[in-house]
Amino acid sequence: MGVSARGAQTAGEPPADSIAAGFLRYLADEVGKDVIRSKGHRPCSELDKPLLCRPDGA
């Protein structure tokens, strides 16, 4: 199971200066990946098939 910024769905690309865009950048950053790992998950970028990564329940 992996967790991806793709799991945070938006209606199109959020404005660059928005809170949503900042959160997506945070998830893609190493700090965000560390948070994902601390919850027992692996970031999608570390999976064998990252493009198939889906959040729980998807």
DRENPA-3360 file (N, C-alpha, C; in nm, 2 decimals, always signed):
BEGIN
1 = MGVSARGA = +0.09/-0.12/+0.00/+0.00/+0.00/+0.00/+0.09/+0.12/+0.00 ~ +0.06/+0.22/-0.08/+0.13/+0.34/-0.08/+0.04/+0.46/-0.07 ~ +0.09/+0.57/-0.04/+0.02/+0.69/-0.03/+0.08/+0.79/-0.12 ~ -0.01/+0.86/-0.19/+0.04/+0.95/-0.30/-0.04/+1.09/-0.29 ~ +0.03/+1.19/-0.34/-0.04/+1.32/-0.35/-0.15/+1.31/-0.45 ~ -0.15/+1.20/-0.53/-0.26/+1.18/-0.62/-0.39/+1.15/-0.54 ~ -0.37/+1.10/-0.42/-0.49/+1.07/-0.34/-0.56/+1.20/-0.29 ~ -0.49/+1.31/-0.30/-0.55/+1.44/-0.26/-0.61/+1.50/-0.39;
9 = QTAGEPPA = -0.73/+1.47/-0.42/-0.79/+1.51/-0.55/-0.83/+1.65/-0.55 ~ -0.81/+1.72/-0.66/-0.86/+1.85/-0.68/-0.93/+1.86/-0.82 ~ -1.01/+1.96/-0.84/-1.08/+1.98/-0.96/-0.98/+2.06/-1.05 ~ -0.89/+2.00/-1.11/-0.79/+2.06/-1.19/-0.67/+2.10/-1.11 ~ -0.58/+2.17/-1.17/-0.45/+2.21/-1.10/-0.49/+2.33/-1.00 ~ -0.45/+2.31/-0.87/-0.48/+2.43/-0.78/-0.38/+2.54/-0.81 ~ -0.43/+2.67/-0.78/-0.34/+2.78/-0.80/-0.21/+2.76/-0.72 ~ -0.10/+2.80/-0.78/+0.03/+2.78/-0.72/+0.05/+2.84/-0.58;
17 = DSIAAGFL = -0.02/+2.94/-0.55/-0.01/+3.01/-0.42/-0.12/+2.96/-0.32 ~ -0.19/+2.86/-0.36/-0.30/+2.81/-0.27/-0.25/+2.71/-0.16 ~ -0.34/+2.70/-0.06/-0.30/+2.60/+0.05/-0.30/+2.46/-0.01 ~ -0.39/+2.43/-0.10/-0.39/+2.29/-0.16/-0.26/+2.26/-0.24 ~ -0.21/+2.36/-0.31/-0.08/+2.34/-0.39/+0.03/+2.32/-0.29 ~ +0.03/+2.40/-0.18/+0.14/+2.39/-0.08/+0.14/+2.25/-0.01 ~ +0.02/+2.20/+0.01/+0.00/+2.07/+0.08/+0.05/+1.96/-0.02 ~ +0.02/+1.97/-0.14/+0.07/+1.87/-0.24/+0.22/+1.88/-0.25;
25 = RYLADEVG = +0.28/+2.00/-0.25/+0.42/+2.01/-0.26/+0.48/+1.94/-0.13 ~ +0.42/+1.96/-0.01/+0.47/+1.91/+0.11/+0.47/+1.75/+0.10 ~ +0.36/+1.70/+0.05/+0.35/+1.55/+0.04/+0.46/+1.49/-0.05 ~ +0.50/+1.57/-0.16/+0.59/+1.52/-0.25/+0.74/+1.54/-0.20 ~ +0.76/+1.62/-0.10/+0.89/+1.65/-0.04/+0.93/+1.54/+0.05 ~ +1.06/+1.54/+0.08/+1.11/+1.43/+0.17/+1.05/+1.43/+0.31 ~ +1.02/+1.55/+0.36/+0.95/+1.56/+0.49/+0.82/+1.49/+0.49 ~ +0.74/+1.52/+0.38/+0.61/+1.46/+0.37/+0.62/+1.30/+0.35;
33 = KDVIRSKG = +0.72/+1.26/+0.28/+0.75/+1.12/+0.27/+0.78/+1.05/+0.40 ~ +0.86/+1.12/+0.48/+0.89/+1.07/+0.62/+0.76/+1.06/+0.70 ~ +0.67/+1.15/+0.69/+0.54/+1.14/+0.76/+0.46/+1.02/+0.72 ~ +0.46/+1.00/+0.59/+0.39/+0.89/+0.53/+0.45/+0.76/+0.58 ~ +0.58/+0.75/+0.58/+0.65/+0.63/+0.64/+0.62/+0.61/+0.78 ~ +0.62/+0.72/+0.86/+0.59/+0.71/+1.00/+0.45/+0.65/+1.04 ~ +0.36/+0.65/+0.94/+0.23/+0.60/+0.96/+0.22/+0.45/+0.91 ~ +0.34/+0.40/+0.87/+0.34/+0.26/+0.83/+0.32/+0.24/+0.68;
41 = HRPCSELD = +0.32/+0.34/+0.60/+0.30/+0.33/+0.45/+0.42/+0.36/+0.38 ~ +0.42/+0.34/+0.25/+0.53/+0.37/+0.16/+0.49/+0.47/+0.06 ~ +0.57/+0.58/+0.03/+0.53/+0.67/-0.07/+0.53/+0.60/-0.21 ~ +0.44/+0.65/-0.29/+0.42/+0.58/-0.42/+0.55/+0.58/-0.50 ~ +0.63/+0.68/-0.49/+0.76/+0.68/-0.56/+0.85/+0.57/-0.53 ~ +0.83/+0.50/-0.41/+0.91/+0.39/-0.37/+0.86/+0.26/-0.41 ~ +0.74/+0.25/-0.47/+0.68/+0.13/-0.51/+0.73/+0.08/-0.65 ~ +0.72/-0.05/-0.67/+0.76/-0.11/-0.80/+0.68/-0.05/-0.92;
49 = KPLLCRPD = +0.55/-0.02/-0.90/+0.47/+0.04/-1.00/+0.40/+0.16/-0.95 ~ +0.47/+0.27/-0.93/+0.41/+0.39/-0.87/+0.29/+0.45/-0.94 ~ +0.28/+0.42/-1.07/+0.16/+0.48/-1.14/+0.03/+0.41/-1.10 ~ +0.04/+0.29/-1.04/-0.07/+0.21/-1.00/-0.11/+0.24/-0.86 ~ -0.04/+0.33/-0.79/-0.06/+0.36/-0.65/-0.20/+0.42/-0.63 ~ -0.26/+0.37/-0.53/-0.40/+0.42/-0.49/-0.41/+0.43/-0.34 ~ -0.48/+0.53/-0.29/-0.50/+0.54/-0.14/-0.59/+0.42/-0.09 ~ -0.59/+0.40/+0.03/-0.68/+0.30/+0.09/-0.82/+0.32/+0.05;
57 = GA = -0.89/+0.21/+0.02/-1.03/+0.22/-0.02/-1.06/+0.26/-0.16 ~ -0.95/+0.28/-0.24/-0.97/+0.32/-0.38/-0.97/+0.20/-0.48;
% end
